[in-house]
Amino acid sequence: MEVILDKRNEMEIVFEGETHTLCNVLRSILMEDEKVKAAAYSIDHPIVGEPQLYIRAGSPKKSLKAAAETLRDRCDEFRGLIESL
């Protein structure tokens, strides 16, 4: 993960070695946060491109951290459901 833009209300991050999977779920969770004004990602080239996630919020770092924690919690919940089968 490399931060390429870090301003007061904006942040852009490159996720090296990742695909649509991580960025799409983070974007979705970020948009659930009322403090997030915008969240989007792009991959410039479908084969060799690295995903770039853009966040505009009151505090992008706090919103990203909260989204990552939510993702972890949801994954733990899903793992528990699978293991209970």
C-alpha positions in Angstrom: 0.0 0.0 0.0 1.4 3.4 -1.0 -0.2 6.7 -0.2 0.2 9.0 -3.2 -2.1 11.8 -2.0 -2.6 12.8 1.6 -4.4 16.1 2.1 -6.7 17.2 4.9 -9.9 15.9 3.2 -8.6 13.8 0.4 -6.5 10.6 0.2 -5.4 8.4 -2.7 -3.8 5.1 -2.2 -2.3 2.5 -4.5 -2.8 -1.1 -3.5 0.1 -3.0 -5.1 -0.7 -6.6 -5.9 -4.4 -6.3 -5.2 -7.4 -6.5 -7.6 -11.0 -5.3 -7.7 -11.9 -7.5 -4.8 -10.3 -5.5 -2.0 -10.9 -2.0 -3.5 -14.5 -2.7 -4.3 -15.4 -3.9 -0.8 -13.5 -1.0 0.8 -15.3 1.5 -1.4 -18.6 0.0 -0.5 -18.0 0.1 3.2 -16.6 3.6 3.0 -19.8 4.8 1.3 -21.8 3.5 4.3 -20.0 6.1 6.4 -21.9 9.5 6.6 -18.6 11.4 6.9 -17.4 10.1 3.6 -18.3 12.4 0.7 -16.8 10.3 -2.1 -15.0 6.9 -2.4 -13.9 5.4 -5.7 -11.2 3.3 -7.2 -9.8 2.8 -10.7 -7.4 0.3 -12.3 -5.7 1.9 -15.4 -4.8 -1.3 -17.1 -6.8 -4.6 -16.6 -3.8 -6.8 -16.7 -0.9 -4.9 -15.2 -2.6 -2.0 -13.5 -2.5 -1.4 -9.7 -5.8 -0.3 -8.1 -5.9 3.3 -6.8 -8.5 4.1 -4.1 -9.6 7.7 -3.7 -11.4 9.0 -0.5 -12.8 12.4 0.2 -14.0 12.8 3.8 -13.7 14.8 6.9 -10.8 12.6 8.0 -9.9 10.1 5.2 -7.4 8.2 7.4 -10.0 7.6 10.2 -12.6 6.6 7.7 -10.3 4.1 6.0 -9.2 2.6 9.3 -12.9 2.3 10.3 -13.7 0.6 7.0 -10.8 -1.8 7.4 -12.0 -2.7 10.9 -15.6 -3.2 9.6 -14.2 -5.5 6.8 -12.3 -7.5 9.3 -15.3 -7.9 11.6 -17.5 -9.0 8.6 -14.9 -11.5 7.5 -14.8 -12.9 11.0 -18.5 -13.2 11.1 -18.6 -14.9 7.7 -15.9 -17.4 8.8 -17.9 -18.2 11.9 -21.0 -18.9 9.8 -19.0 -21.2 7.5 -17.4 -23.1 10.4 -20.9 -23.6 11.9 -22.1 -25.6 8.9 
